Amino acid sequence: MSRAQSSLRPPTPIRVARVPDLSLDGFEVARAVRRGRPMWWFTNRSDDPDEAGRFDLKRPNGTCYLADDPVGALIEKFASPDDLEPLVTYADVEATQVYVGTVTRPDSVADTTDRAARIPKELGTVTPYTLPWAWADALHADGRGGVRAWLRHDPAATTTIGVFGPASSPDDLPDPADWPEPGSPEPARHWVAWLAVAVELCDVPAEADVPVADEP
């Protein structure tokens, strides 16, 4: 097999069964959202497949994306997987907050980063999302609470954690009693120096500063 070919394979019952679970008991996670929004809402690939996330399920189910550190959560929010050099504005950072702490559910997620899973890092990096969606569907059908995978743009090897839950949006939230938040969020600017290592941060130029070419 040439290096141009992907080593990621579709899920099978045997492949799914060998993915170990990672307990989230005491495991600190982070979630970056627009300022004023709650932590728990679950996107799905049925409403808009072109904008769906890597491990989105089909309605009535969905996926909420966390990370194992705050910078990873910000990269998860800002960096499009198709961008080779992600560009993030300081205004976007100012408009973002980060929840950090432990969660009460799910109990565990399928850990595809564990060597025993024998799943290449491509699960967290490959585009388009055809195979990641197939893996999400298979793990959800197997009763897993979510999936952990490597994060595409983070040089520090952060992982993303897609938690499975009821499809929802910031305007149509799951019961907060079932999905409690781990305390109050912090402004994303607290981590701006570390974020700058992974993405290009910039100011949006004022309209008067944008050069206009002369008409030919």
N, CA, C and O of each residue as an XYZ file, in Angstrom:
864
protein
N       0.853     -1.193      0.000
C       0.000      0.000      0.000
C       0.888      1.243      0.000
O       1.809      1.337      0.812
N       0.633      2.190     -0.888
C       1.438      3.390     -0.974
C       1.091      4.350      0.155
O       0.056      4.227      0.810
N       1.991      5.314      0.363
C       1.759      6.292      1.424
C       0.606      7.221      1.080
O       0.070      7.896      1.959
N       0.222      7.262     -0.185
C      -0.891      8.118     -0.588
C      -2.230      7.540     -0.172
O      -3.248      8.230     -0.227
N      -2.241      6.282      0.244
C      -3.482      5.631      0.643
C      -3.674      5.727      2.152
O      -2.711      5.741      2.919
N      -4.918      5.793      2.550
C      -5.239      5.864      3.971
C      -5.132      4.488      4.613
O      -5.497      3.477      4.012
N      -4.626      4.466      5.845
C      -4.574      3.203      6.592
C      -5.809      3.011      7.468
O      -5.951      1.984      8.131
N      -6.708      4.010      7.470
C      -7.937      3.908      8.253
C      -8.914      2.967      7.564
O      -9.146      3.065      6.359
N      -9.482      2.055      8.344
C     -10.408      1.065      7.798
C     -11.801      1.268      8.376
O     -11.943      1.834      9.460
N     -12.835      0.811      7.664
C     -14.196      0.930      8.182
C     -14.369      0.096      9.449
O     -13.628     -0.863      9.666
N     -15.331      0.450     10.277
C     -15.572     -0.339     11.488
C     -16.206     -1.684     11.152
O     -17.025     -1.799     10.241
N     -15.807     -2.686     11.906
C     -16.437     -4.003     11.872
C     -16.690     -4.388     13.324
O     -16.106     -3.775     14.218
N     -17.533     -5.376     13.594
C     -17.761     -5.775     14.989
C     -16.471     -6.097     15.736
O     -16.339     -5.755     16.911
N     -15.518     -6.751     15.069
C     -14.260     -7.094     15.725
C     -13.445     -5.838     16.015
O     -12.885     -5.699     17.103
N     -13.377     -4.926     15.053
C     -12.616     -3.687     15.251
C     -13.224     -2.820     16.339
O     -12.501     -2.224     17.137
N     -14.541     -2.747     16.375
C     -15.216     -1.960     17.412
C     -14.976     -2.570     18.789
O     -14.731     -1.845     19.753
N     -15.045     -3.877     18.885
C     -14.915     -4.559     20.175
C     -13.546     -4.359     20.810
O     -13.433     -4.371     22.035
N     -12.508     -4.178     20.004
C     -11.179     -4.042     20.598
C     -10.831     -2.602     20.992
O      -9.741     -2.353     21.508
N     -11.730     -1.667     20.759
C     -11.491     -0.288     21.210
C     -11.812     -0.205     22.697
O     -12.965     -0.406     23.078
N     -10.842      0.082     23.542
C     -11.106      0.127     24.990
C     -11.880      1.381     25.383
O     -11.908      2.369     24.650
N     -12.496      1.320     26.538
C     -13.200      2.479     27.086
C     -12.254      3.311     27.943
O     -11.378      2.773     28.622
N     -12.440      4.624     27.904
C     -11.732      5.554     28.779
C     -12.725      6.088     29.795
O     -13.714      6.715     29.416
N     -12.483      5.851     31.079
C     -13.357      6.375     32.118
C     -13.190      7.885     32.213
O     -12.068      8.392     32.229
N     -14.300      8.598     32.276
C     -14.251     10.056     32.442
C     -14.387     10.476     33.897
O     -14.486     11.666     34.194
N     -14.392      9.518     34.796
C     -14.465      9.824     36.221
C     -13.186     10.559     36.637
O     -12.104      9.971     36.644
N     -13.312     11.829     36.979
C     -12.168     12.634     37.372
C     -11.331     13.137     36.216
O     -10.317     13.798     36.446
N     -11.713     12.852     34.981
C     -10.969     13.267     33.791
C     -11.389     14.684     33.418
O     -12.559     14.924     33.121
N     -10.444     15.626     33.430
C     -10.783     17.025     33.141
C     -10.913     17.258     31.641
O     -10.067     16.827     30.856
N     -11.974     17.938     31.259
C     -12.232     18.241     29.850
C     -12.485     19.734     29.703
O     -12.661     20.448     30.689
N     -12.499     20.191     28.462
C     -12.762     21.596     28.165
C     -13.677     21.691     26.956
O     -13.659     20.831     26.075
N     -14.477     22.747     26.928
C     -15.419     22.962     25.836
C     -15.459     24.461     25.526
O     -15.764     25.263     26.408
N     -15.156     24.847     24.287
C     -15.166     26.244     23.864
C     -16.452     26.543     23.111
O     -16.811     25.828     22.176
N     -17.146     27.604     23.522
C     -18.397     28.006     22.890
C     -18.440     29.528     22.788
O     -17.655     30.224     23.432
N     -19.352     30.033     21.983
C     -19.535     31.478     21.907
C     -19.997     32.001     23.262
O     -20.775     31.351     23.960
N     -19.508     33.183     23.622
C     -19.799     33.758     24.929
C     -21.310     33.847     25.161
O     -22.055     34.322     24.303
N     -21.746     33.387     26.325
C     -23.155     33.402     26.690
C     -23.884     32.110     26.375
O     -25.025     31.923     26.795
N     -23.233     31.209     25.633
C     -23.889     29.948     25.300
C     -23.574     28.891     26.355
O     -22.540     28.964     27.019
N     -24.460     27.913     26.511
C     -24.211     26.820     27.461
C     -23.211     25.827     26.891
O     -22.854     25.885     25.715
N     -22.773     24.928     27.737
C     -21.785     23.935     27.314
C     -22.397     22.819     26.479
O     -21.857     22.445     25.439
N     -23.526     22.291     26.939
C     -24.030     21.051     26.350
C     -25.037     21.312     25.244
O     -26.184     21.666     25.518
N     -24.625     21.144     24.014
C     -25.561     20.991     22.897
C     -24.895     20.111     21.853
O     -23.670     20.099     21.730
N     -25.708     19.374     21.099
C     -25.229     18.234     20.326
C     -25.583     18.395     18.844
O     -26.752     18.318     18.464
N     -24.567     18.618     18.020
C     -24.806     18.781     16.593
C     -25.055     17.428     15.929
O     -24.661     16.387     16.454
N     -25.702     17.454     14.787
C     -25.988     16.215     14.062
C     -25.765     16.443     12.572
O     -25.735     17.584     12.111
N     -25.612     15.372     11.835
C     -25.324     15.501     10.414
C     -26.564     15.398      9.530
O     -26.458     15.445      8.305
N     -27.729     15.259     10.140
C     -28.958     15.174      9.351
C     -29.414     16.543      8.870
O     -29.899     16.673      7.746
N     -29.264     17.573      9.713
C     -29.787     18.905      9.382
C     -28.999     19.564      8.258
O     -29.589     20.134      7.341
N     -27.667     19.493      8.320
C     -26.825     20.136      7.311
C     -25.528     19.331      7.164
O     -24.529     19.644      7.810
N     -25.543     18.301      6.321
C     -24.364     17.428      6.185
C     -23.093     18.175      5.811
O     -22.002     17.769      6.211
N     -23.212     19.261      5.052
C     -22.032     20.007      4.627
C     -21.338     20.706      5.795
O     -20.144     20.999      5.722
N     -22.080     20.973      6.872
C     -21.519     21.663      8.031
C     -21.353     20.727      9.231
O     -21.020     21.184     10.324
N     -21.574     19.455      9.045
C     -21.550     18.501     10.155
C     -20.138     18.282     10.667
O     -19.166     18.438      9.928
N     -20.032     17.916     11.952
C     -18.749     17.644     12.576
C     -18.252     16.242     12.288
O     -18.967     15.408     11.732
N     -17.010     16.000     12.680
C     -16.316     14.750     12.358
C     -17.035     13.512     12.873
O     -17.075     12.492     12.184
N     -17.600     13.584     14.064
C     -18.250     12.410     14.659
C     -19.745     12.646     14.888
O     -20.344     12.012     15.756
N     -20.345     13.545     14.123
C     -21.775     13.806     14.258
C     -22.587     12.561     13.933
O     -22.295     11.836     12.981
N     -23.614     12.329     14.746
C     -24.570     11.258     14.485
C     -25.754     11.813     13.711
O     -25.850     13.021     13.490
N     -26.649     10.932     13.302
C     -27.891     11.350     12.658
C     -28.949     11.606     13.726
O     -28.936     10.993     14.794
N     -29.868     12.525     13.414
C     -31.003     12.727     14.318
C     -31.733     11.410     14.543
O     -31.847     10.602     13.622
N     -32.240     11.182     15.785
C     -32.414     12.127     16.895
C     -31.198     12.257     17.804
O     -31.299     12.828     18.890
N     -30.052     11.736     17.376
C     -28.858     11.791     18.198
C     -27.890     12.837     17.657
O     -28.014     13.288     16.519
N     -26.919     13.218     18.497
C     -25.941     14.200     18.085
C     -24.664     14.050     18.897
O     -24.523     13.125     19.696
N     -23.735     14.976     18.678
C     -22.425     14.903     19.307
C     -22.000     16.272     19.809
O     -22.163     17.278     19.119
N     -21.448     16.298     21.031
C     -20.907     17.517     21.634
C     -19.396     17.343     21.736
O     -18.920     16.332     22.252
N     -18.636     18.334     21.243
C     -17.189     18.181     21.123
C     -16.442     18.856     22.271
O     -16.537     20.067     22.467
N     -15.703     18.050     23.021
C     -14.851     18.516     24.103
C     -13.400     18.271     23.696
O     -13.130     17.752     22.614
N     -12.471     18.649     24.572
C     -11.061     18.341     24.373
C     -10.454     18.070     25.729
O     -11.081     18.310     26.761
N      -9.210     17.559     25.726
C      -8.617     17.260     27.025
C      -7.784     18.416     27.580
O      -7.111     18.261     28.599
N      -7.827     19.600     26.900
C      -7.292     20.808     27.519
C      -7.934     22.023     26.845
O      -8.488     21.890     25.754
N      -7.874     23.210     27.472
C      -8.575     24.383     26.937
C      -8.098     24.814     25.560
O      -8.912     25.202     24.722
N      -6.784     24.753     25.306
C      -6.285     25.154     23.992
C      -6.806     24.208     22.918
O      -7.179     24.646     21.830
N      -6.833     22.924     23.218
C      -7.397     21.967     22.281
C      -8.863     22.253     21.993
O      -9.317     22.115     20.857
N      -9.604     22.652     23.025
C     -11.015     22.987     22.834
C     -11.167     24.199     21.913
O     -12.085     24.247     21.094
N     -10.269     25.174     22.048
C     -10.316     26.353     21.176
C      -9.954     25.984     19.745
O     -10.574     26.476     18.802
N      -8.959     25.125     19.575
C      -8.612     24.659     18.234
C      -9.784     23.896     17.625
O     -10.084     24.053     16.441
N     -10.439     23.077     18.427
C     -11.605     22.322     17.954
C     -12.675     23.274     17.443
O     -13.336     22.983     16.446
N     -12.853     24.413     18.118
C     -13.883     25.370     17.721
C     -13.493     26.172     16.482
O     -14.317     26.372     15.589
N     -12.245     26.631     16.422
C     -11.868     27.608     15.411
C     -11.302     27.018     14.124
O     -11.505     27.595     13.056
N     -10.608     25.899     14.188
C      -9.833     25.418     13.045
C     -10.643     24.485     12.168
O     -11.026     23.397     12.598
N     -10.905     24.904     10.943
C     -11.549     24.018      9.986
C     -10.575     22.917      9.590
O      -9.396     23.195      9.372
N     -11.035     21.680      9.494
C     -10.128     20.580      9.148
C      -9.513     20.723      7.758
O      -8.482     20.113      7.474
N     -10.130     21.517      6.895
C      -9.600     21.701      5.546
C      -8.569     22.823      5.464
O      -7.918     22.986      4.433
N      -8.413     23.597      6.538
C      -7.423     24.667      6.555
C      -6.045     24.105      6.875
O      -5.862     23.439      7.894
N      -5.072     24.375      6.002
C      -3.716     23.930      6.278
C      -3.034     24.840      7.290
O      -2.187     24.388      8.060
N      -3.401     26.132      7.293
C      -2.867     27.095      8.250
C      -4.039     27.903      8.809
O      -4.358     28.973      8.290
N      -4.676     27.400      9.857
C      -5.868     28.064     10.396
C      -5.593     29.507     10.798
O      -4.557     29.813     11.388
N      -6.531     30.387     10.472
C      -6.444     31.813     10.784
C      -7.596     32.170     11.710
O      -8.758     31.928     11.382
N      -7.278     32.746     12.869
C      -8.280     33.084     13.876
C      -8.112     34.552     14.251
O      -6.992     35.013     14.473
N      -9.209     35.280     14.322
C      -9.119     36.688     14.693
C      -9.185     36.856     16.211
O      -9.772     36.035     16.916
N      -8.573     37.931     16.697
C      -8.653     38.233     18.116
C     -10.101     38.509     18.522
O     -10.489     38.261     19.664
N     -10.897     39.024     17.582
C     -12.310     39.264     17.876
C     -13.039     37.961     18.152
O     -13.902     37.900     19.029
N     -12.691     36.909     17.400
C     -13.299     35.598     17.651
C     -12.928     35.091     19.039
O     -13.762     34.535     19.753
N     -11.665     35.288     19.413
C     -11.226     34.857     20.739
C     -11.998     35.604     21.821
O     -12.439     35.002     22.800
N     -12.162     36.910     21.649
C     -12.870     37.717     22.645
C     -14.332     37.310     22.764
O     -14.947     37.497     23.813
N     -14.885     36.758     21.701
C     -16.300     36.368     21.700
C     -16.512     34.943     22.179
O     -17.609     34.399     22.052
N     -15.460     34.331     22.732
C     -15.514     32.911     23.090
C     -15.220     32.703     24.568
O     -14.427     33.431     25.165
N     -15.862     31.710     25.143
C     -15.610     31.315     26.523
C     -15.339     29.819     26.573
O     -15.714     29.075     25.666
N     -14.677     29.385     27.655
C     -14.271     27.983     27.764
C     -14.714     27.415     29.108
O     -14.396     27.963     30.164
N     -15.447     26.317     29.051
C     -15.787     25.555     30.250
C     -14.668     24.555     30.513
O     -14.227     23.861     29.597
N     -14.212     24.476     31.746
C     -13.155     23.536     32.112
C     -13.549     22.835     33.405
O     -13.966     23.482     34.365
N     -13.418     21.523     33.429
C     -13.723     20.770     34.642
C     -14.060     19.331     34.340
O     -13.861     18.859     33.221
N     -14.566     18.639     35.326
C     -14.975     17.249     35.140
C     -16.475     17.188     34.879
O     -17.217     18.089     35.270
N     -16.913     16.129     34.219
C     -18.318     15.967     33.866
C     -18.881     14.725     34.537
O     -18.145     13.801     34.882
N     -20.194     14.717     34.715
C     -20.838     13.590     35.393
C     -21.340     12.526     34.415
O     -21.666     11.412     34.825
N     -21.402     12.861     33.140
C     -21.765     11.890     32.123
C     -21.138     12.293     30.802
O     -20.899     13.477     30.569
N     -20.869     11.338     29.943
C     -21.057      9.902     30.128
C     -20.017      9.320     31.078
O     -19.049      9.987     31.445
N     -20.231      8.078     31.466
C     -19.269      7.414     32.340
C     -17.938      7.192     31.635
O     -16.876      7.290     32.249
N     -18.004      6.890     30.328
C     -16.789      6.581     29.575
C     -17.023      6.839     28.098
O     -18.159      6.986     27.647
N     -15.923      6.892     27.353
C     -15.983      7.008     25.895
C     -15.027      5.992     25.284
O     -14.100      5.526     25.947
N     -15.251      5.654     24.033
C     -14.359      4.739     23.320
C     -13.063      5.467     22.993
O     -13.084      6.513     22.346
N     -11.940      4.919     23.436
C     -10.656      5.594     23.293
C      -9.891      5.056     22.086
O      -9.164      4.068     22.190
N     -10.062      5.717     20.937
C      -9.381      5.261     19.722
C      -7.912      5.663     19.715
O      -7.169      5.257     18.821
N      -7.476      6.465     20.709
C      -6.055      6.822     20.793
C      -5.246      5.765     21.532
O      -4.015      5.793     21.497
N      -5.914      4.844     22.192
C      -5.229      3.757     22.890
C      -4.620      2.796     21.861
O      -5.271      2.444     20.877
N      -3.391      2.380     22.087
C      -2.728      1.480     21.132
C      -3.499      0.187     20.915
O      -3.457     -0.395     19.832
N      -4.202     -0.258     21.948
C      -4.948     -1.505     21.822
C      -6.052     -1.417     20.779
O      -6.493     -2.441     20.255
N      -6.508     -0.189     20.468
C      -7.570     -0.019     19.483
C      -7.083     -0.290     18.066
O      -7.870     -0.668     17.197
N      -5.796     -0.100     17.833
C      -5.178     -0.307     16.516
C      -5.840      0.558     15.445
O      -6.029      0.125     14.308
N      -6.186      1.773     15.823
C      -6.800      2.716     14.885
C      -5.812      3.844     14.617
O      -5.342      4.472     15.566
N      -5.482      4.122     13.366
C      -4.514      5.170     13.064
C      -5.040      6.560     13.425
O      -6.244      6.771     13.570
N      -4.103      7.499     13.566
C      -4.474      8.868     13.918
C      -5.363      9.523     12.869
O      -6.004     10.539     13.137
N      -5.399      8.944     11.687
C      -6.214      9.496     10.604
C      -7.695      9.612     10.973
O      -8.413     10.421     10.385
N      -8.153      8.822     11.927
C      -9.558      8.947     12.338
C      -9.860     10.382     12.760
O     -10.967     10.873     12.541
N      -8.881     11.054     13.365
C      -9.080     12.433     13.812
C      -8.598     13.480     12.839
O      -8.675     14.674     13.129
N      -8.094     13.058     11.674
C      -7.544     14.035     10.734
C      -8.091     13.927      9.324
O      -8.074     14.909      8.581
N      -8.581     12.746      8.935
C      -8.954     12.514      7.545
C     -10.193     13.333      7.158
O     -11.097     13.536      7.969
N     -10.213     13.790      5.925
C     -11.393     14.391      5.309
C     -11.578     13.733      3.942
O     -10.594     13.315      3.332
N     -12.817     13.631      3.443
C     -14.071     13.971      4.121
C     -14.355     13.019      5.279
O     -13.544     12.149      5.596
N     -15.528     13.198      5.910
C     -15.824     12.513      7.164
C     -16.526     11.165      7.002
O     -17.097     10.658      7.968
N     -16.500     10.585      5.827
C     -17.257      9.353      5.593
C     -16.895      8.257      6.601
O     -17.785      7.666      7.214
N     -15.605      7.981      6.779
C     -15.194      6.930      7.713
C     -15.368      7.350      9.179
O     -15.833      6.534      9.974
N     -15.020      8.578      9.575
C     -15.309      8.976     10.960
C     -16.791      8.858     11.311
O     -17.129      8.447     12.421
N     -17.683      9.216     10.375
C     -19.120      9.059     10.649
C     -19.467      7.587     10.831
O     -20.248      7.233     11.714
N     -18.881      6.726      9.989
C     -19.161      5.297     10.124
C     -18.689      4.779     11.480
O     -19.368      3.965     12.106
N     -17.520      5.251     11.936
C     -17.031      4.833     13.244
C     -17.919      5.376     14.360
O     -18.198      4.661     15.323
N     -18.360      6.606     14.252
C     -19.254      7.165     15.270
C     -20.547      6.361     15.342
O     -21.015      6.037     16.433
N     -21.121      6.041     14.197
C     -22.357      5.250     14.175
C     -22.140      3.883     14.828
O     -22.971      3.424     15.612
N     -21.017      3.238     14.498
C     -20.761      1.894     15.017
C     -20.524      1.918     16.520
O     -21.013      1.046     17.238
N     -19.780      2.904     17.002
C     -19.513      2.994     18.438
C     -20.779      3.349     19.214
O     -21.005      2.836     20.310
N     -21.600      4.226     18.644
C     -22.870      4.564     19.288
C     -23.783      3.340     19.351
O     -24.420      3.085     20.373
N     -23.841      2.590     18.257
C     -24.671      1.380     18.231
C     -24.162      0.342     19.221
O     -24.929     -0.501     19.687
N     -22.878      0.397     19.543
C     -22.277     -0.531     20.493
C     -22.496     -0.083     21.939
O     -22.029     -0.737     22.872
N     -23.201      1.024     22.121
C     -23.513      1.493     23.469
C     -22.447      2.378     24.089
O     -22.489      2.628     25.294
N     -21.484      2.865     23.295
C     -20.450      3.735     23.845
C     -21.002      5.143     24.077
O     -21.918      5.590     23.388
N     -20.422      5.825     25.061
C     -20.887      7.172     25.389
C     -20.310      8.263     24.526
O     -20.740      9.414     24.606
N     -19.334      7.918     23.696
C     -18.693      8.889     22.834
C     -17.417      8.302     22.275
O     -17.188      7.095     22.361
N     -16.569      9.172     21.689
C     -15.347      8.705     21.056
C     -14.229      9.711     21.302
O     -14.427     10.922     21.199
N     -13.059      9.190     21.627
C     -11.863     10.025     21.785
C     -10.939      9.774     20.601
O     -10.695      8.629     20.221
N     -10.420     10.879     20.010
C      -9.528     10.765     18.853
C      -8.500     11.885     18.899
O      -8.659     12.845     19.654
N      -7.448     11.768     18.097
C      -6.439     12.810     18.037
C      -6.999     14.039     17.344
O      -7.815     13.931     16.428
N      -6.550     15.219     17.791
C      -7.020     16.483     17.241
C      -6.119     16.914     16.088
O      -4.895     16.887     16.213
N      -6.711     17.306     14.980
C      -5.981     17.525     13.732
C      -4.897     18.595     13.820
O      -3.771     18.350     13.388
N      -5.196     19.759     14.361
C      -4.293     20.898     14.228
C      -3.425     21.185     15.453
O      -2.725     22.197     15.475
N      -3.452     20.335     16.457
C      -2.725     20.666     17.682
C      -1.351     19.999     17.719
O      -1.270     18.772     17.760
N      -0.259     20.788     17.705
C       1.078     20.180     17.751
C       1.396     19.527     19.087
O       2.349     18.754     19.188
N       0.603     19.830     20.119
C       0.832     19.244     21.440
C       0.115     17.908     21.613
O       0.090     17.354     22.713
N      -0.465     17.392     20.536
C      -1.135     16.086     20.552
C      -2.304     16.032     21.518
O      -2.490     15.043     22.227
N      -3.086     17.092     21.543
C      -4.330     17.091     22.297
C      -5.323     16.136     21.643
O      -5.240     15.869     20.445
N      -6.254     15.628     22.431
C      -7.296     14.786     21.869
C      -8.648     15.483     21.957
O      -8.893     16.305     22.840
N      -9.510     15.130     21.020
C     -10.887     15.588     21.039
C     -11.764     14.466     21.588
O     -11.477     13.286     21.383
N     -12.820     14.838     22.275
C     -13.745     13.865     22.835
C     -15.152     14.227     22.375
O     -15.730     15.219     22.819
N     -15.689     13.409     21.481
C     -17.046     13.619     21.013
C     -18.017     12.832     21.881
O     -18.014     11.601     21.868
N     -18.850     13.548     22.639
C     -19.816     12.913     23.536
C     -21.149     12.764     22.804
O     -21.644     13.720     22.207
N     -21.724     11.569     22.851
C     -23.000     11.316     22.207
C     -24.155     11.713     23.127
O     -24.116     11.468     24.333
N     -25.183     12.331     22.537
C     -26.349     12.746     23.312
C     -27.501     13.067     22.388
O     -27.446     12.743     21.202
N     -28.549     13.700     22.903
C     -29.707     14.040     22.080
C     -29.401     15.213     21.165
O     -28.849     16.216     21.618
N     -29.745     15.112     19.893
C     -29.520     16.208     18.958
C     -30.179     17.482     19.477
O     -31.335     17.471     19.901
N     -29.427     18.579     19.437
C     -29.946     19.839     19.986
C     -29.142     20.994     19.420
O     -28.207     20.799     18.643
N     -29.518     22.198     19.821
C     -28.821     23.415     19.431
C     -28.813     24.336     20.646
O     -29.466     24.030     21.644
N     -28.081     25.473     20.588
C     -28.095     26.388     21.733
C     -29.492     26.908     22.079
O     -29.722     27.387     23.190
N     -30.426     26.813     21.121
C     -31.793     27.269     21.374
C     -32.741     26.123     21.728
O     -33.922     26.349     21.992
N     -32.230     24.911     21.733
C     -33.057     23.729     21.978
C     -32.213     22.736     22.758
O     -31.715     21.756     22.205
N     -32.057     23.002     24.056
C     -31.047     22.312     24.857
C     -31.583     21.062     25.540
O     -32.779     20.968     25.817
N     -30.696     20.094     25.815
C     -31.100     18.952     26.634
C     -31.342     19.396     28.067
O     -30.953     20.498     28.454
N     -31.973     18.556     28.842
C     -32.292     18.886     30.231
C     -31.001     19.147     31.013
O     -30.159     18.255     31.115
N     -30.829     20.369     31.574
C     -29.595     20.661     32.318
C     -29.423     19.795     33.558
O     -28.309     19.642     34.059
N     -30.513     19.228     34.056
C     -30.391     18.315     35.192
C     -29.678     17.032     34.777
O     -28.979     16.414     35.580
N     -29.858     16.636     33.515
C     -29.190     15.447     32.996
C     -27.774     15.757     32.515
O     -26.904     14.886     32.529
N     -27.545     17.011     32.086
C     -26.256     17.414     31.528
C     -25.759     18.674     32.244
O     -25.734     19.747     31.640
N     -25.366     18.570     33.506
C     -24.907     19.738     34.260
C     -23.548     20.246     33.761
O     -22.710     19.470     33.300
N     -23.352     21.557     33.865
C     -22.094     22.169     33.444
C     -21.075     22.123     34.587
O     -21.460     22.191     35.754
N     -19.785     22.009     34.269
C     -18.754     21.901     35.311
C     -18.297     23.259     35.834
O     -17.103     23.558     35.812
N     -19.218     24.073     36.297
C     -18.847     25.391     36.819
C     -18.983     26.482     35.783
O     -19.517     26.260     34.696
N     -18.496     27.664     36.125
C     -18.619     28.831     35.258
C     -17.515     28.851     34.203
O     -16.398     28.404     34.465
N     -17.823     29.369     33.012
C     -16.801     29.422     31.953
C     -15.806     30.561     32.188
O     -16.077     31.503     32.933
N     -14.654     30.450     31.536
C     -13.611     31.468     31.601
C     -13.431     32.089     30.213
O     -13.676     31.419     29.210
N     -13.005     33.363     30.133
C     -12.770     33.989     28.817
C     -11.662     33.267     28.056
O     -10.646     32.880     28.635
N     -11.868     33.094     26.770
C     -10.889     32.388     25.951
C      -9.552     33.120     25.891
O      -8.524     32.486     25.651
N      -9.534     34.430     26.100
C      -8.278     35.181     26.005
C      -7.253     34.730     27.050
O      -6.068     35.031     26.911
N      -7.683     34.022     28.080
C      -6.739     33.511     29.077
C      -5.708     32.570     28.449
O      -4.607     32.407     28.976
N      -6.069     31.952     27.321
C      -5.193     30.959     26.696
C      -4.648     31.427     25.347
O      -4.171     30.612     24.558
N      -4.713     32.734     25.077
C      -4.371     33.229     23.745
C      -2.901     32.978     23.404
O      -2.589     32.698     22.246
N      -1.998     33.069     24.369
C      -0.577     32.861     24.079
C      -0.315     31.427     23.628
O       0.497     31.205     22.729
N      -0.978     30.466     24.228
C      -0.805     29.061     23.846
C      -1.528     28.756     22.544
O      -1.054     27.947     21.746
N      -2.672     29.396     22.323
C      -3.409     29.196     21.079
C      -2.583     29.659     19.884
O      -2.652     29.063     18.809
N      -1.799     30.727     20.072
C      -0.992     31.283     18.983
C       0.071     30.313     18.497
O       0.598     30.485     17.398
N       0.397     29.303     19.283
C       1.370     28.294     18.849
C       0.766     27.403     17.761
O       1.479     26.921     16.881
N      -0.531     27.190     17.827
C      -1.179     26.233     16.924
C      -1.852     26.885     15.725
O      -1.967     26.256     14.673
N      -2.302     28.141     15.857
C      -2.999     28.822     14.767
C      -2.423     30.222     14.593
O      -1.710     30.724     15.462
N      -2.740     30.841     13.467
C      -2.321     32.215     13.215
C      -3.395     33.158     13.741
O      -4.544     33.105     13.301
N      -3.021     34.022     14.686
C      -3.944     35.010     15.230
C      -3.748     36.337     14.518
O      -2.617     36.728     14.227
N      -4.844     37.032     14.237
C      -4.736     38.278     13.486
C      -5.854     39.226     13.883
O      -6.847     38.824     14.490
N      -5.673     40.495     13.527
C      -6.722     41.494     13.654
C      -7.471     41.576     12.333
O      -6.901     41.322     11.272
N      -8.740     41.930     12.401
C      -9.496     42.190     11.175
C      -9.244     43.630     10.783
O      -9.556     44.528     11.564
N      -8.684     43.895      9.591
C      -8.395     45.278      9.218
C      -9.658     46.091      9.029
O     -10.677     45.588      8.555
N      -9.574     47.362      9.409
C     -10.695     48.265      9.160
C     -10.872     48.437      7.659
O      -9.916     48.298      6.896
N     -12.091     48.738      7.238
C     -12.370     48.850      5.809
C     -11.468     49.874      5.137
O     -11.069     49.693      3.986
N     -11.136     50.976      5.867
C     -10.299     52.021      5.296
C      -8.860     51.555      5.100
O      -8.115     52.153      4.324
N      -8.464     50.485      5.804
C      -7.092     49.996      5.704
C      -6.911     48.956      4.600
O      -5.786     48.554      4.302
N      -8.002     48.528      4.002
C      -7.920     47.505      2.960
C      -7.613     48.171      1.632
O      -8.395     49.002      1.171
N      -6.485     47.824      1.000
C      -6.142     48.482     -0.271
C      -7.126     48.119     -1.377
O      -7.548     46.969     -1.494
N      -7.481     49.096     -2.172
C      -8.406     48.902     -3.294
C      -7.632     49.077     -4.579
O      -7.012     50.117     -4.800
N      -7.665     48.064     -5.429
C      -6.936     48.129     -6.702
C      -7.588     49.112     -7.636
O      -8.811     49.255     -7.664
N      -6.746     49.799     -8.413
C      -7.273     50.710     -9.435
C      -7.966     49.913    -10.532
O      -7.552     48.801    -10.862
N      -9.005     50.482    -11.084
C      -9.687     49.820    -12.192
C      -8.760     49.746    -13.390
O      -8.022     50.691    -13.666
N      -8.791     48.619    -14.108
C      -7.905     48.476    -15.281
C      -8.343     49.415    -16.409
O      -7.720     49.436    -17.471
